[in-house]
Amino acid sequence: MKGSVRMLIKKDTHTIIKKDDAEKYLTQQERASIGIFLGKIADGRVKNGKKPFNHYHVCNMDEPYAEEVLTLILQGEEENTEKDLKFTCPCYEIKRLN
């Protein structure tokens, strides 16, 4: 895919809940509800042949190093693209223009 023109499109694909915030701001019943939702999602993923949960490193976008982290992720995904002909970055989508 070297030489092809690509356009980076930001996508909002993930929801992150900081565990400390859940403990601080949610009731026990609300936290239990989150657990039920996550369990249903995990069950559905397993039925579709996927791992129940993925694991991620999280970087706050307002951190001064956030752009560097994104650049490293995109460089790694670009290497995957060249090997597998697919782009897997969960937060961005690559649209090939040619």
C-alpha distance (Angstrom), angle and dihedral (degrees) to the residues before:
residue distance angle dihedral
M1 . . .
K2 3.78 . .
G3 3.77 111.4 .
S4 3.80 95.2 22.8
V5 3.78 116.7 127.4
R6 3.77 115.2 -119.2
M7 3.77 133.7 -174.9
L8 3.81 120.8 -151.2
I9 3.80 113.5 -136.7
K10 3.79 118.4 -171.6
K11 3.79 113.4 -132.7
D12 3.79 128.4 -169.4
T13 3.80 99.3 -139.0
H14 3.80 106.6 144.1
T15 3.79 137.6 57.1
I16 3.79 117.6 -152.4
I17 3.78 123.6 -165.2
K18 3.77 115.4 -170.6
K19 3.80 107.3 -133.8
D20 3.81 92.1 -137.8
D21 3.82 89.6 55.0
A22 3.80 91.7 49.9
E23 3.80 90.5 51.1
K24 3.80 91.8 47.0
Y25 3.81 101.8 42.0
L26 3.81 107.3 26.3
T27 3.77 130.6 70.7
Q28 3.78 120.6 -121.3
Q29 3.81 88.7 -104.2
E30 3.82 91.6 52.4
R31 3.81 91.1 49.3
A32 3.81 89.4 49.3
S33 3.82 89.3 52.2
I34 3.79 90.2 55.2
G35 3.80 88.4 52.8
I36 3.81 90.6 52.4
F37 3.83 91.5 50.2
L38 3.80 91.9 48.3
G39 3.80 90.6 48.9
K40 3.80 91.6 53.2
I41 3.80 90.9 49.2
A42 3.81 91.0 48.9
D43 3.82 91.0 50.0
G44 3.82 90.8 50.6
R45 3.79 92.1 48.8
V46 3.82 91.3 51.1
K47 3.81 90.6 49.7
N48 3.81 87.0 54.3
G49 3.80 91.8 52.3
K50 3.79 96.0 -103.7
K51 3.79 132.6 123.7
P52 3.82 110.4 -90.0
F53 3.81 92.0 -118.3
N54 3.76 138.1 11.7
H55 3.79 119.9 -143.1
Y56 3.79 122.9 -136.9
H57 3.77 142.2 -173.5
V58 3.79 108.6 -129.0
C59 3.79 126.2 -148.7
N60 3.80 121.8 -175.7
M61 3.78 107.6 -124.8
D62 3.81 92.0 -138.0
E63 3.81 92.8 61.3
P64 3.82 114.5 109.5
Y65 3.83 90.8 -122.2
A66 3.82 95.8 48.3
E67 3.81 94.9 103.2
E68 3.81 90.4 51.6
V69 3.80 90.5 51.4
L70 3.81 91.0 49.2
T71 3.80 90.9 49.0
L72 3.81 90.9 52.9
I73 3.80 91.4 48.6
L74 3.79 92.9 48.8
Q75 3.81 92.1 47.1
G76 3.80 89.6 52.8
E77 3.78 91.3 47.4
E78 3.80 91.0 48.1
E79 3.83 87.5 57.1
N80 3.82 88.3 51.5
T81 3.80 89.1 48.7
E82 3.77 92.1 54.8
K83 3.83 91.0 48.2
D84 3.80 101.2 38.9
L85 3.81 102.4 21.0
K86 3.79 89.5 -126.4
F87 3.79 134.5 99.1
T88 3.79 116.3 -138.6
C89 3.81 107.1 175.6
P90 3.82 103.4 135.1
C91 3.79 96.3 -147.8
Y92 3.77 101.5 43.6
E93 3.76 134.7 43.2
I94 3.77 124.5 -150.4
K95 3.78 115.4 -141.6
R96 3.78 112.7 -162.8
L97 3.78 111.0 -140.6
N98 3.80 97.9 -168.2
